[in-house]
Amino acid sequence: MPESKERAPRNRTITLNSEEQVKYKNRLLRLNMPIELQDVINRTIHQDLLQVLDYLPKQSVDLLFIDPPYNLNKTFNSNNFKKKNLDTYADWLDAYLDKLEAVLKPTSSIYICSDWQSSPAVYAAIKNRFQVRNRITWERDKGRGASKNWKNSSEDIWFCTVSDTYTFNVDAVKLKRKVIAPYTVDGTPKDWDITDKGNYRLTHPSNLWTDLTIPFWSMPENTDHPTQKPEKLVAKVILASSNFGDVIFDPFLGSGTTSVVAKKLGRKYFGVELDEMYACLAEKRLEIAEAELSIQGYAEGVFWERNTLNEQVRSIDKKRNSQHDKTLHQQDLFLLAEM
Ligand SMILES: C[S@@+](CC[C@H](N)C(=O)[O-])C[C@H]1O[C@@H](n2cnc3c(N)ncnc32)[C@H](O)[C@@H]1O
C-alpha cells in the first residue's frame, strides 16, 4: 500500500508513493525456470521462496543470511505468520534449508536469526546439517516492558559454515571502545590510544553485541517494515564472513537490509521477498545507496559504540584536515555529508 500516513517533519522513514510503487515493481524479478547467476545478481526476486528455490543457481553463494519470520504471530503487510509448536517450526525451517543447501559452496558461511523462543528450533534444524560455530546474542533495546516477565531485549544469530574452510576477517569487525581503566606500561598506553576526544581501544569482536540500535523514525535507513534489522548488524556479518565481490543471498529479504549493506560494502547480492511493498522498498533503498554509502555506527573502517556519532565525525574531520586523508573510507565521506 503506498504512503498515506502523516509524519513529523524530521521523520526520515523511507516510504513509497504510488508512482514509486510502479517504478520499483518494474525492477522486480519473477522466476519460472532455472536461472544463471549473472541474471539474478543484484536483483530482488518478488515471490514465495518455496516457488523459486529449485531455480536458483547451484553453488553460487558465498554468504547466506537468513532472517526468517520468528515463531510468533506476526503480520508482514500482505502476509501473516502464525505461531506453530516448536517442532513444527523446526520442520518448517528445515524444508527451506533442505533446498537452500544447493546454492552453497563448500566454503560458504550461513547466519540464521532468531529470538530466544525460536532459537532451539533453529539449532535443531542446523546441528546435523552445517558446522555450527557460534551463537551471537545481540541487545535489541526496543519495545515495552512486561509486567510479569523480564522484558525481552535480546536476539540470537547462529553462525555456521559448510566446512572448515571459510572466510573470517576478524580485523574488519573490530570495535572501537572507550577505555575505562587506562593501563600503562612505563607511562605508555598498553593497547589503547590517547585522542583529544578521549581514550579508545580497538577490541576483538565477541559473540555479545551491545552496540546496535534498532532502526527508528529519525534514522535514514528506517522503513515501516516491522522487523527491519540494523544495517550495522548486517555490516558486521558481511565484513567478517565475505570478501569484496563475493555473492550474498538473503531468502527472506524484507525491506532489503542485506542487499543494501552488501552493495555499500562492494559485494554482489540477491534476495527473495514475498511481499511486493517490501520488495519495492528494498529497490528504493538500493537506489538511495548509489549515492549514500554510509552505515550508521561504522566509520574509519571500525565499529563504534552506540551514541558516538559526534566523536566519529570529529575523528574523520581531523583525518580529512590532515595529510592522511587518503586513508578515509568512502563511507566516512558520506557520514560527513550527512552532518
Ligand atoms: C524477519 S523479516 C526480514 C527482515 C529483513 N531482514 C529486514 O531487515 O528488513 C522476514 C521477511 O520474510 C518474508 N517472507 C515470509 N515468508 C516468505 C516466503 N515464503 N518467501 C519469501 N519471503 C517470505 C516476510 O514478508 C518478511 O518480510
The ligand as an SDF file (V2000), in Angstrom:
LIG
                    3D

 27 29  0  0  0  0  0  0  0  0999 V2000
   12.0730  -11.1500    9.6380 C   0  0  0  0  0  0  0  0  0  0  0  0
   11.5760  -10.4470    8.1400 S   0  0  0  0  0  0  0  0  0  0  0  0
   13.1080   -9.9840    7.3720 C   0  0  0  0  0  0  0  0  0  0  0  0
   13.5040   -8.5520    7.6780 C   0  0  0  0  0  0  0  0  0  0  0  0
   14.7590   -8.1040    6.9520 C   0  0  0  0  0  0  0  0  0  0  0  0
   15.9470   -8.7250    7.4740 N   0  0  0  0  0  0  0  0  0  0  0  0
   14.9210   -6.5850    7.0060 C   0  0  0  0  0  0  0  0  0  0  0  0
   15.9490   -6.0880    7.5270 O   0  0  0  0  0  0  0  0  0  0  0  0
   14.0200   -5.8740    6.5540 O   0  0  0  0  0  0  0  0  0  0  0  0
   11.0380  -11.8130    7.2220 C   0  0  0  0  0  0  0  0  0  0  0  0
   10.5050  -11.4890    5.8470 C   0  0  0  0  0  0  0  0  0  0  0  0
   10.2370  -12.7170    5.1820 O   0  0  0  0  0  0  0  0  0  0  0  0
    9.1380  -12.5190    4.3070 C   0  0  0  0  0  0  0  0  0  0  0  0
    8.5950  -13.8600    3.9930 N   0  0  0  0  0  0  0  0  0  0  0  0
    7.8160  -14.6280    4.7680 C   0  0  0  0  0  0  0  0  0  0  0  0
    7.5370  -15.7930    4.1460 N   0  0  0  0  0  0  0  0  0  0  0  0
    8.1770  -15.7550    2.9620 C   0  0  0  0  0  0  0  0  0  0  0  0
    8.2820  -16.6700    1.8680 C   0  0  0  0  0  0  0  0  0  0  0  0
    7.6610  -17.8370    1.8840 N   0  0  0  0  0  0  0  0  0  0  0  0
    9.0330  -16.3040    0.8020 N   0  0  0  0  0  0  0  0  0  0  0  0
    9.6720  -15.1050    0.7760 C   0  0  0  0  0  0  0  0  0  0  0  0
    9.5950  -14.2000    1.7760 N   0  0  0  0  0  0  0  0  0  0  0  0
    8.8660  -14.5290    2.8530 C   0  0  0  0  0  0  0  0  0  0  0  0
    8.2000  -11.6040    5.0960 C   0  0  0  0  0  0  0  0  0  0  0  0
    7.3330  -10.8840    4.2320 O   0  0  0  0  0  0  0  0  0  0  0  0
    9.1960  -10.7080    5.8210 C   0  0  0  0  0  0  0  0  0  0  0  0
    9.4050   -9.5010    5.1200 O   0  0  0  0  0  0  0  0  0  0  0  0
  1  2  1  0
  2  3  1  0
  2 10  1  0
  3  4  1  0
  4  5  1  0
  5  6  1  0
  5  7  1  0
  7  8  2  0
  7  9  1  0
 10 11  1  0
 11 12  1  0
 11 26  1  0
 12 13  1  0
 13 14  1  0
 13 24  1  0
 14 15  1  0
 14 23  1  0
 15 16  2  0
 16 17  1  0
 17 18  1  0
 17 23  2  0
 18 19  1  0
 18 20  2  0
 20 21  1  0
 21 22  2  0
 22 23  1  0
 24 25  1  0
 24 26  1  0
 26 27  1  0
M  CHG  2   2   1   9  -1
M  END
$$$$
